[in-house]
């Protein structure tokens, strides 16, 4: 039996078994973390951007 992920929505605070990744928080020291939203709240977040795109290479 496969267990579905259970996460709390960052916007409404409800728990969901269908979380949508809306943001990845990168940390300079130590591990970063992911921010999830429920499918109803996820469209209210802008698309994720690659942090490396902000550098002129």
PDB file of N, CA, C, O and CB in Angstrom:
ATOM      1  N   UNK A   1       0.848  -1.189   0.000  1.00  0.00           N
ATOM      2  CA  UNK A   1       0.000   0.000   0.000  1.00  0.00           C
ATOM      3  C   UNK A   1       0.892   1.250   0.000  1.00  0.00           C
ATOM      4  O   UNK A   1       1.812   1.361   0.809  1.00  0.00           O
ATOM      5  CB  UNK A   1      -0.964  -0.001   1.235  1.00  0.00           C
ATOM      6  N   UNK A   2       0.615   2.169  -0.897  1.00  0.00           N
ATOM      7  CA  UNK A   2       1.372   3.408  -0.995  1.00  0.00           C
ATOM      8  C   UNK A   2       0.691   4.491  -0.167  1.00  0.00           C
ATOM      9  O   UNK A   2      -0.517   4.707  -0.263  1.00  0.00           O
ATOM     10  CB  UNK A   2       1.509   3.852  -2.468  1.00  0.00           C
ATOM     11  N   UNK A   3       1.487   5.158   0.640  1.00  0.00           N
ATOM     12  CA  UNK A   3       0.958   6.246   1.466  1.00  0.00           C
ATOM     13  C   UNK A   3       1.100   7.561   0.728  1.00  0.00           C
ATOM     14  O   UNK A   3       2.185   7.883   0.244  1.00  0.00           O
ATOM     15  CB  UNK A   3       1.682   6.311   2.829  1.00  0.00           C
ATOM     16  N   UNK A   4       0.029   8.324   0.633  1.00  0.00           N
ATOM     17  CA  UNK A   4       0.058   9.619  -0.046  1.00  0.00           C
ATOM     18  C   UNK A   4       0.669  10.665   0.871  1.00  0.00           C
ATOM     19  O   UNK A   4       0.515  10.589   2.090  1.00  0.00           O
ATOM     20  CB  UNK A   4      -1.361  10.046  -0.484  1.00  0.00           C
ATOM     21  N   UNK A   5       1.365  11.647   0.291  1.00  0.00           N
ATOM     22  CA  UNK A   5       1.962  12.701   1.129  1.00  0.00           C
ATOM     23  C   UNK A   5       0.872  13.565   1.763  1.00  0.00           C
ATOM     24  O   UNK A   5      -0.166  13.819   1.152  1.00  0.00           O
ATOM     25  CB  UNK A   5       2.922  13.585   0.292  1.00  0.00           C
ATOM     26  N   UNK A   6       1.112  13.999   2.954  1.00  0.00           N
ATOM     27  CA  UNK A   6       0.181  14.862   3.669  1.00  0.00           C
ATOM     28  C   UNK A   6       0.939  16.120   4.060  1.00  0.00           C
ATOM     29  O   UNK A   6       1.905  16.049   4.820  1.00  0.00           O
ATOM     30  CB  UNK A   6      -0.430  14.143   4.928  1.00  0.00           C
ATOM     31  N   UNK A   7       0.519  17.261   3.556  1.00  0.00           N
ATOM     32  CA  UNK A   7       1.195  18.530   3.832  1.00  0.00           C
ATOM     33  C   UNK A   7       0.155  19.587   4.213  1.00  0.00           C
ATOM     34  O   UNK A   7      -1.033  19.455   3.918  1.00  0.00           O
ATOM     35  CB  UNK A   7       2.030  18.997   2.598  1.00  0.00           C
ATOM     36  N   UNK A   8       0.638  20.635   4.875  1.00  0.00           N
ATOM     37  CA  UNK A   8      -0.229  21.752   5.220  1.00  0.00           C
ATOM     38  C   UNK A   8      -0.072  22.853   4.177  1.00  0.00           C
ATOM     39  O   UNK A   8       1.042  23.165   3.756  1.00  0.00           O
ATOM     40  CB  UNK A   8       0.094  22.287   6.639  1.00  0.00           C
ATOM     41  N   UNK A   9      -1.179  23.431   3.768  1.00  0.00           N
ATOM     42  CA  UNK A   9      -1.170  24.525   2.798  1.00  0.00           C
ATOM     43  C   UNK A   9      -0.670  25.790   3.476  1.00  0.00           C
ATOM     44  O   UNK A   9      -1.138  26.160   4.553  1.00  0.00           O
ATOM     45  CB  UNK A   9      -2.582  24.749   2.194  1.00  0.00           C
ATOM     46  N   UNK A  10       0.289  26.450   2.833  1.00  0.00           N
ATOM     47  CA  UNK A  10       0.872  27.666   3.386  1.00  0.00           C
ATOM     48  C   UNK A  10      -0.122  28.833   3.362  1.00  0.00           C
ATOM     49  O   UNK A  10       0.027  29.778   4.135  1.00  0.00           O
ATOM     50  CB  UNK A  10       2.135  28.039   2.612  1.00  0.00           C
ATOM     51  N   UNK A  11      -1.110  28.782   2.507  1.00  0.00           N
ATOM     52  CA  UNK A  11      -2.052  29.901   2.364  1.00  0.00           C
ATOM     53  C   UNK A  11      -3.259  29.766   3.292  1.00  0.00           C
ATOM     54  O   UNK A  11      -3.564  30.691   4.046  1.00  0.00           O
ATOM     55  CB  UNK A  11      -2.529  30.000   0.921  1.00  0.00           C
ATOM     56  N   UNK A  12      -3.958  28.608   3.244  1.00  0.00           N
ATOM     57  CA  UNK A  12      -5.193  28.471   4.023  1.00  0.00           C
ATOM     58  C   UNK A  12      -5.007  27.669   5.307  1.00  0.00           C
ATOM     59  O   UNK A  12      -5.879  27.687   6.175  1.00  0.00           O
ATOM     60  CB  UNK A  12      -6.256  27.818   3.180  1.00  0.00           C
ATOM     61  N   UNK A  13      -3.872  26.957   5.442  1.00  0.00           N
ATOM     62  CA  UNK A  13      -3.591  26.206   6.655  1.00  0.00           C
ATOM     63  C   UNK A  13      -4.248  24.839   6.728  1.00  0.00           C
ATOM     64  O   UNK A  13      -4.069  24.130   7.718  1.00  0.00           O
ATOM     65  CB  UNK A  13      -4.012  26.996   7.816  1.00  0.00           C
ATOM     66  N   UNK A  14      -5.001  24.449   5.711  1.00  0.00           N
ATOM     67  CA  UNK A  14      -5.635  23.129   5.697  1.00  0.00           C
ATOM     68  C   UNK A  14      -4.617  22.072   5.297  1.00  0.00           C
ATOM     69  O   UNK A  14      -3.667  22.358   4.569  1.00  0.00           O
ATOM     70  CB  UNK A  14      -6.843  23.108   4.731  1.00  0.00           C
ATOM     71  N   UNK A  15      -4.818  20.857   5.773  1.00  0.00           N
ATOM     72  CA  UNK A  15      -3.958  19.766   5.336  1.00  0.00           C
ATOM     73  C   UNK A  15      -4.519  19.190   4.046  1.00  0.00           C
ATOM     74  O   UNK A  15      -5.733  19.152   3.845  1.00  0.00           O
ATOM     75  CB  UNK A  15      -3.839  18.669   6.432  1.00  0.00           C
ATOM     76  N   UNK A  16      -3.622  18.742   3.176  1.00  0.00           N
ATOM     77  CA  UNK A  16      -4.022  18.185   1.894  1.00  0.00           C
ATOM     78  C   UNK A  16      -3.191  16.963   1.572  1.00  0.00           C
ATOM     79  O   UNK A  16      -2.008  16.897   1.902  1.00  0.00           O
ATOM     80  CB  UNK A  16      -3.890  19.225   0.785  1.00  0.00           C
ATOM     81  N   UNK A  17      -3.822  15.988   0.920  1.00  0.00           N
ATOM     82  CA  UNK A  17      -3.075  14.819   0.471  1.00  0.00           C
ATOM     83  C   UNK A  17      -2.696  14.959  -1.005  1.00  0.00           C
ATOM     84  O   UNK A  17      -2.213  14.010  -1.623  1.00  0.00           O
ATOM     85  CB  UNK A  17      -3.897  13.537   0.695  1.00  0.00           C
ATOM     86  N   UNK A  18      -2.923  16.164  -1.569  1.00  0.00           N
ATOM     87  CA  UNK A  18      -2.516  16.479  -2.945  1.00  0.00           C
ATOM     88  C   UNK A  18      -1.709  17.777  -2.959  1.00  0.00           C
ATOM     89  O   UNK A  18      -2.102  18.730  -3.632  1.00  0.00           O
ATOM     90  CB  UNK A  18      -3.760  16.599  -3.877  1.00  0.00           C
ATOM     91  N   UNK A  19      -0.591  17.835  -2.232  1.00  0.00           N
ATOM     92  CA  UNK A  19       0.156  19.092  -2.131  1.00  0.00           C
ATOM     93  C   UNK A  19       0.805  19.482  -3.458  1.00  0.00           C
ATOM     94  O   UNK A  19       1.216  18.636  -4.252  1.00  0.00           O
ATOM     95  CB  UNK A  19       1.223  18.980  -1.050  1.00  0.00           C
ATOM     96  N   UNK A  20       0.881  20.799  -3.664  1.00  0.00           N
ATOM     97  CA  UNK A  20       1.523  21.369  -4.847  1.00  0.00           C
ATOM     98  C   UNK A  20       2.719  22.188  -4.355  1.00  0.00           C
ATOM     99  O   UNK A  20       2.571  23.062  -3.500  1.00  0.00           O
ATOM    100  CB  UNK A  20       0.512  22.259  -5.694  1.00  0.00           C
ATOM    101  N   UNK A  21       3.885  21.904  -4.891  1.00  0.00           N
ATOM    102  CA  UNK A  21       5.088  22.650  -4.523  1.00  0.00           C
ATOM    103  C   UNK A  21       4.992  24.056  -5.118  1.00  0.00           C
ATOM    104  O   UNK A  21       4.933  24.208  -6.338  1.00  0.00           O
ATOM    105  CB  UNK A  21       6.385  21.916  -5.019  1.00  0.00           C
ATOM    106  N   UNK A  22       4.976  25.084  -4.263  1.00  0.00           N
ATOM    107  CA  UNK A  22       4.845  26.459  -4.756  1.00  0.00           C
ATOM    108  C   UNK A  22       6.110  27.280  -4.572  1.00  0.00           C
ATOM    109  O   UNK A  22       6.256  28.339  -5.182  1.00  0.00           O
ATOM    110  CB  UNK A  22       3.703  27.146  -4.060  1.00  0.00           C
ATOM    111  N   UNK A  23       7.039  26.796  -3.725  1.00  0.00           N
ATOM    112  CA  UNK A  23       8.255  27.571  -3.493  1.00  0.00           C
ATOM    113  C   UNK A  23       9.327  26.673  -2.889  1.00  0.00           C
ATOM    114  O   UNK A  23       9.033  25.811  -2.061  1.00  0.00           O
ATOM    115  CB  UNK A  23       7.972  28.779  -2.568  1.00  0.00           C
ATOM    116  N   UNK A  24      10.559  26.880  -3.303  1.00  0.00           N
ATOM    117  CA  UNK A  24      11.707  26.205  -2.703  1.00  0.00           C
ATOM    118  C   UNK A  24      12.557  27.267  -2.036  1.00  0.00           C
ATOM    119  O   UNK A  24      13.010  28.205  -2.691  1.00  0.00           O
ATOM    120  CB  UNK A  24      12.534  25.396  -3.767  1.00  0.00           C
ATOM    121  N   UNK A  25      12.776  27.125  -0.737  1.00  0.00           N
ATOM    122  CA  UNK A  25      13.573  28.087   0.008  1.00  0.00           C
ATOM    123  C   UNK A  25      14.991  27.541   0.088  1.00  0.00           C
ATOM    124  O   UNK A  25      15.219  26.478   0.666  1.00  0.00           O
ATOM    125  CB  UNK A  25      12.977  28.350   1.437  1.00  0.00           C
ATOM    126  N   UNK A  26      15.943  28.265  -0.489  1.00  0.00           N
ATOM    127  CA  UNK A  26      17.348  27.869  -0.469  1.00  0.00           C
ATOM    128  C   UNK A  26      18.032  28.543   0.712  1.00  0.00           C
ATOM    129  O   UNK A  26      17.766  29.706   1.016  1.00  0.00           O
ATOM    130  CB  UNK A  26      18.056  28.238  -1.806  1.00  0.00           C
ATOM    131  N   UNK A  27      18.897  27.815   1.361  1.00  0.00           N
ATOM    132  CA  UNK A  27      19.610  28.339   2.521  1.00  0.00           C
ATOM    133  C   UNK A  27      21.106  28.373   2.234  1.00  0.00           C
ATOM    134  O   UNK A  27      21.642  27.469   1.593  1.00  0.00           O
ATOM    135  CB  UNK A  27      19.316  27.488   3.777  1.00  0.00           C
ATOM    136  N   UNK A  28      21.769  29.405   2.704  1.00  0.00           N
ATOM    137  CA  UNK A  28      23.212  29.523   2.507  1.00  0.00           C
ATOM    138  C   UNK A  28      23.961  28.488   3.340  1.00  0.00           C
ATOM    139  O   UNK A  28      24.988  27.962   2.912  1.00  0.00           O
ATOM    140  CB  UNK A  28      23.687  30.936   2.868  1.00  0.00           C
ATOM    141  N   UNK A  29      23.447  28.203   4.514  1.00  0.00           N
ATOM    142  CA  UNK A  29      24.058  27.180   5.361  1.00  0.00           C
ATOM    143  C   UNK A  29      22.964  26.196   5.750  1.00  0.00           C
ATOM    144  O   UNK A  29      21.888  26.603   6.187  1.00  0.00           O
ATOM    145  CB  UNK A  29      24.743  27.810   6.635  1.00  0.00           C
ATOM    146  N   UNK A  30      23.227  24.939   5.598  1.00  0.00           N
ATOM    147  CA  UNK A  30      22.246  23.919   5.959  1.00  0.00           C
ATOM    148  C   UNK A  30      21.240  23.684   4.846  1.00  0.00           C
ATOM    149  O   UNK A  30      21.292  24.328   3.797  1.00  0.00           O
ATOM    150  CB  UNK A  30      21.521  24.315   7.230  1.00  0.00           C
ATOM    151  N   UNK A  31      20.331  22.761   5.085  1.00  0.00           N
ATOM    152  CA  UNK A  31      19.360  22.424   4.054  1.00  0.00           C
ATOM    153  C   UNK A  31      18.272  23.488   3.933  1.00  0.00           C
ATOM    154  O   UNK A  31      17.940  24.164   4.907  1.00  0.00           O
ATOM    155  CB  UNK A  31      18.735  21.073   4.349  1.00  0.00           C
ATOM    156  N   UNK A  32      17.730  23.625   2.746  1.00  0.00           N
ATOM    157  CA  UNK A  32      16.583  24.495   2.533  1.00  0.00           C
ATOM    158  C   UNK A  32      15.308  23.721   2.826  1.00  0.00           C
ATOM    159  O   UNK A  32      15.350  22.657   3.444  1.00  0.00           O
ATOM    160  CB  UNK A  32      16.568  25.054   1.090  1.00  0.00           C
ATOM    161  N   UNK A  33      14.188  24.247   2.387  1.00  0.00           N
ATOM    162  CA  UNK A  33      12.930  23.538   2.597  1.00  0.00           C
ATOM    163  C   UNK A  33      11.948  23.901   1.492  1.00  0.00           C
ATOM    164  O   UNK A  33      12.127  24.887   0.778  1.00  0.00           O
ATOM    165  CB  UNK A  33      12.333  23.870   3.986  1.00  0.00           C
ATOM    166  N   UNK A  34      10.915  23.089   1.367  1.00  0.00           N
ATOM    167  CA  UNK A  34       9.891  23.294   0.354  1.00  0.00           C
ATOM    168  C   UNK A  34       8.629  23.850   0.993  1.00  0.00           C
ATOM    169  O   UNK A  34       8.332  23.556   2.151  1.00  0.00           O
ATOM    170  CB  UNK A  34       9.587  21.984  -0.386  1.00  0.00           C
ATOM    171  N   UNK A  35       7.889  24.652   0.239  1.00  0.00           N
ATOM    172  CA  UNK A  35       6.634  25.233   0.682  1.00  0.00           C
ATOM    173  C   UNK A  35       5.533  24.683  -0.217  1.00  0.00           C
ATOM    174  O   UNK A  35       5.645  24.713  -1.442  1.00  0.00           O
ATOM    175  CB  UNK A  35       6.679  26.802   0.644  1.00  0.00           C
ATOM    176  N   UNK A  36       4.480  24.186   0.398  1.00  0.00           N
ATOM    177  CA  UNK A  36       3.398  23.550  -0.344  1.00  0.00           C
ATOM    178  C   UNK A  36       2.085  24.302  -0.166  1.00  0.00           C
ATOM    179  O   UNK A  36       1.885  25.016   0.817  1.00  0.00           O
ATOM    180  CB  UNK A  36       3.234  22.103   0.100  1.00  0.00           C
ATOM    181  N   UNK A  37       1.195  24.125  -1.143  1.00  0.00           N
ATOM    182  CA  UNK A  37      -0.148  24.672  -1.079  1.00  0.00           C
ATOM    183  C   UNK A  37      -1.120  23.595  -1.533  1.00  0.00           C
ATOM    184  O   UNK A  37      -0.725  22.637  -2.196  1.00  0.00           O
ATOM    185  CB  UNK A  37      -0.280  25.957  -1.950  1.00  0.00           C
ATOM    186  N   UNK A  38      -2.371  23.748  -1.184  1.00  0.00           N
ATOM    187  CA  UNK A  38      -3.395  22.823  -1.665  1.00  0.00           C
ATOM    188  C   UNK A  38      -3.710  23.177  -3.123  1.00  0.00           C
ATOM    189  O   UNK A  38      -3.393  24.284  -3.557  1.00  0.00           O
ATOM    190  CB  UNK A  38      -4.692  22.889  -0.768  1.00  0.00           C
ATOM    191  N   UNK A  39      -4.313  22.285  -3.875  1.00  0.00           N
ATOM    192  CA  UNK A  39      -4.600  22.561  -5.288  1.00  0.00           C
ATOM    193  C   UNK A  39      -5.469  23.806  -5.511  1.00  0.00           C
ATOM    194  O   UNK A  39      -5.366  24.449  -6.556  1.00  0.00           O
ATOM    195  CB  UNK A  39      -5.283  21.367  -5.903  1.00  0.00           C
ATOM    196  N   UNK A  40      -6.313  24.148  -4.551  1.00  0.00           N
ATOM    197  CA  UNK A  40      -7.172  25.331  -4.698  1.00  0.00           C
ATOM    198  C   UNK A  40      -6.394  26.635  -4.506  1.00  0.00           C
ATOM    199  O   UNK A  40      -6.701  27.636  -5.152  1.00  0.00           O
ATOM    200  CB  UNK A  40      -8.324  25.268  -3.697  1.00  0.00           C
ATOM    201  N   UNK A  41      -5.395  26.631  -3.627  1.00  0.00           N
ATOM    202  CA  UNK A  41      -4.624  27.843  -3.341  1.00  0.00           C
ATOM    203  C   UNK A  41      -3.409  28.004  -4.246  1.00  0.00           C
ATOM    204  O   UNK A  41      -2.925  29.123  -4.418  1.00  0.00           O
ATOM    205  CB  UNK A  41      -4.176  27.836  -1.904  1.00  0.00           C
ATOM    206  N   UNK A  42      -2.908  26.933  -4.822  1.00  0.00           N
ATOM    207  CA  UNK A  42      -1.676  26.972  -5.619  1.00  0.00           C
ATOM    208  C   UNK A  42      -1.715  27.983  -6.770  1.00  0.00           C
ATOM    209  O   UNK A  42      -0.694  28.622  -7.026  1.00  0.00           O
ATOM    210  CB  UNK A  42      -1.398  25.604  -6.177  1.00  0.00           C
ATOM    211  N   UNK A  43      -2.834  28.162  -7.475  1.00  0.00           N
ATOM    212  CA  UNK A  43      -2.838  29.148  -8.573  1.00  0.00           C
ATOM    213  C   UNK A  43      -2.604  30.593  -8.122  1.00  0.00           C
ATOM    214  O   UNK A  43      -2.323  31.454  -8.956  1.00  0.00           O
ATOM    215  CB  UNK A  43      -4.151  29.076  -9.303  1.00  0.00           C
ATOM    216  N   UNK A  44      -2.715  30.871  -6.831  1.00  0.00           N
ATOM    217  CA  UNK A  44      -2.512  32.225  -6.315  1.00  0.00           C
ATOM    218  C   UNK A  44      -1.036  32.575  -6.148  1.00  0.00           C
ATOM    219  O   UNK A  44      -0.708  33.706  -5.788  1.00  0.00           O
ATOM    220  CB  UNK A  44      -3.222  32.381  -4.988  1.00  0.00           C
ATOM    221  N   UNK A  45      -0.135  31.616  -6.405  1.00  0.00           N
ATOM    222  CA  UNK A  45       1.297  31.837  -6.286  1.00  0.00           C
ATOM    223  C   UNK A  45       1.913  32.016  -7.660  1.00  0.00           C
ATOM    224  O   UNK A  45       1.523  31.326  -8.601  1.00  0.00           O
ATOM    225  CB  UNK A  45       1.968  30.677  -5.546  1.00  0.00           C
ATOM    226  N   UNK A  46       2.873  32.933  -7.799  1.00  0.00           N
ATOM    227  CA  UNK A  46       3.549  33.093  -9.098  1.00  0.00           C
ATOM    228  C   UNK A  46       4.411  31.872  -9.384  1.00  0.00           C
ATOM    229  O   UNK A  46       4.791  31.162  -8.453  1.00  0.00           O
ATOM    230  CB  UNK A  46       4.418  34.384  -9.121  1.00  0.00           C
ATOM    231  N   UNK A  47       4.725  31.615 -10.633  1.00  0.00           N
ATOM    232  CA  UNK A  47       5.581  30.470 -10.955  1.00  0.00           C
ATOM    233  C   UNK A  47       6.960  30.608 -10.305  1.00  0.00           C
ATOM    234  O   UNK A  47       7.462  31.715 -10.111  1.00  0.00           O
ATOM    235  CB  UNK A  47       5.731  30.329 -12.479  1.00  0.00           C
ATOM    236  N   UNK A  48       7.555  29.472  -9.976  1.00  0.00           N
ATOM    237  CA  UNK A  48       8.888  29.484  -9.372  1.00  0.00           C
ATOM    238  C   UNK A  48       9.913  29.965 -10.378  1.00  0.00           C
ATOM    239  O   UNK A  48       9.796  29.720 -11.578  1.00  0.00           O
ATOM    240  CB  UNK A  48       9.266  28.089  -8.853  1.00  0.00           C
ATOM    241  N   UNK A  49      10.920  30.654  -9.867  1.00  0.00           N
ATOM    242  CA  UNK A  49      12.018  31.110 -10.710  1.00  0.00           C
ATOM    243  C   UNK A  49      13.301  30.418 -10.273  1.00  0.00           C
ATOM    244  O   UNK A  49      13.492  30.140  -9.089  1.00  0.00           O
ATOM    245  CB  UNK A  49      12.173  32.653 -10.643  1.00  0.00           C
ATOM    246  N   UNK A  50      14.154  30.148 -11.206  1.00  0.00           N
ATOM    247  CA  UNK A  50      15.450  29.569 -10.904  1.00  0.00           C
ATOM    248  C   UNK A  50      16.332  30.677 -10.322  1.00  0.00           C
ATOM    249  O   UNK A  50      16.540  31.692 -10.986  1.00  0.00           O
ATOM    250  CB  UNK A  50      16.100  28.925 -12.182  1.00  0.00           C
ATOM    251  N   UNK A  51      16.857  30.514  -9.102  1.00  0.00           N
ATOM    252  CA  UNK A  51      17.671  31.581  -8.509  1.00  0.00           C
ATOM    253  C   UNK A  51      18.926  31.893  -9.313  1.00  0.00           C
ATOM    254  O   UNK A  51      19.448  33.004  -9.223  1.00  0.00           O
ATOM    255  CB  UNK A  51      18.062  31.203  -7.107  1.00  0.00           C
ATOM    256  N   UNK A  52      19.416  30.948 -10.091  1.00  0.00           N
ATOM    257  CA  UNK A  52      20.617  31.194 -10.874  1.00  0.00           C
ATOM    258  C   UNK A  52      20.342  32.080 -12.103  1.00  0.00           C
ATOM    259  O   UNK A  52      21.275  32.615 -12.700  1.00  0.00           O
ATOM    260  CB  UNK A  52      21.221  29.871 -11.314  1.00  0.00           C
ATOM    261  N   UNK A  53      19.068  32.232 -12.477  1.00  0.00           N
ATOM    262  CA  UNK A  53      18.746  33.087 -13.613  1.00  0.00           C
ATOM    263  C   UNK A  53      18.970  34.566 -13.322  1.00  0.00           C
ATOM    264  O   UNK A  53      19.071  35.372 -14.246  1.00  0.00           O
ATOM    265  CB  UNK A  53      17.319  32.868 -14.026  1.00  0.00           C
ATOM    266  N   UNK A  54      19.047  34.926 -12.045  1.00  0.00           N
ATOM    267  CA  UNK A  54      19.246  36.330 -11.690  1.00  0.00           C
ATOM    268  C   UNK A  54      20.685  36.788 -11.854  1.00  0.00           C
ATOM    269  O   UNK A  54      20.966  37.984 -11.789  1.00  0.00           O
ATOM    270  CB  UNK A  54      18.809  36.564 -10.276  1.00  0.00           C
ATOM    271  N   UNK A  55      21.601  35.845 -12.066  1.00  0.00           N
ATOM    272  CA  UNK A  55      23.008  36.188 -12.275  1.00  0.00           C
ATOM    273  C   UNK A  55      23.301  36.383 -13.751  1.00  0.00           C
ATOM    274  O   UNK A  55      22.790  35.648 -14.596  1.00  0.00           O
ATOM    275  CB  UNK A  55      23.919  35.103 -11.697  1.00  0.00           C
ATOM    276  N   UNK A  56      24.121  37.370 -14.057  1.00  0.00           N
ATOM    277  CA  UNK A  56      24.592  37.560 -15.420  1.00  0.00           C
ATOM    278  C   UNK A  56      25.834  36.688 -15.609  1.00  0.00           C
ATOM    279  O   UNK A  56      26.891  36.966 -15.042  1.00  0.00           O
ATOM    280  CB  UNK A  56      24.902  39.075 -15.716  1.00  0.00           C
ATOM    281  N   UNK A  57      25.697  35.656 -16.395  1.00  0.00           N
ATOM    282  CA  UNK A  57      26.829  34.756 -16.604  1.00  0.00           C
ATOM    283  C   UNK A  57      27.447  34.989 -17.956  1.00  0.00           C
ATOM    284  O   UNK A  57      28.418  34.322 -18.314  1.00  0.00           O
ATOM    285  CB  UNK A  57      26.400  33.302 -16.471  1.00  0.00           C
TER     286      UNK A  57
END
